[in-house]
Amino acid sequence: MTTTANPPPRQATPAPRAKARPGDRIFSWSTRTAGVLILVVLAGVAAFLIVEALPTFQADPAEIDGGEGFFSYVWPLVFGTLAAAVIALIIATPLALGIALFISHYAPRRMAQGLGYVVDLLAAIPSVVYGLWGIQWLAPRVQGAWAWLADNLGFIPIFTGPASATGRTMLTAGVVLAVMILPIITAISREVFLQTPTLHEEAALALGATRWEMIRMAVIPFGRPGIISGIMLGLGRALGETMAVAMVLSTGGFTWSMVTSGNNTIAAEIALDFPESSGLKTNTLIAAGLVLFAITLAVNMFARWVVSRRKEFSGAN
């Protein structure tokens, strides 16, 4: 009895690849060019800062402002930059999240639209206007609060007195920066909260959760990566803000206290001193800009890492 061998399985022929349309090719190349261009610009800025800052690192420390070298000159500016940004985040973050939740889940539709427009308009106000508001209106009115902090909490280094009589302190600059970054964090958080799947919210409410419990269990966990991104964008704005801080602060040397006159930020120092600088002083200011560039880059890399970890954690669950 003869058996016939099974015929080999037929291999499926690959479908012919669709020919790309000219518009698709143009769009693909334009987006790729834009992505490469931003890397080229970033590398060019970094190369310029490094080349121009080299004379500062090679110079005699006695020739740098202060006579003790570049790092002794720049670290008080780094402290002032980080202090102002942290103060702004501490004030702005809870306010921004509260406003975003009110607009997205509590306010009536008409009120939510109007309030959203008002918050977005804050981002359109020029920095110099915030600076004028800070020195003309805010500083005289918060001087008494800073004096109270110095009198009652002076045992804490950041509140050691005497408080500035003008109110132009690092705390005042932090309040101004908080108002400036408030619309950034609010807008991003609001859009993220609105993207929460309706089924998740309805499921939480169906299980007997209150509105706040639904927000805490469904909305905030879903929007956490977006919240972190908004906070980091606000931090970047606070780190690089120049004119408002330069107008508000009344510098008088380094101090740990946030209620006395003193301290400055890197951006404000560059803006105030660069027009009259020359020679090594110019290189020193550019080197300070290189430090600010490195700080901003590190903050954004850390933010990307945090957001990616949050997404991985959410996907694992």
Salt bridges, closest charged atoms under 4 A:
ASP65 OD2 - LYS281 NZ 2.41
ASP120 OD2 - ARG190 NH2 3.46
GLU191 OE2 - ARG190 NE 3.44
GLU201 OE2 - HIS105 NE2 3.04
GLU241 OE1 - ARG237 NE 3.28
ASP273 OD2 - LYS281 NZ 3.78
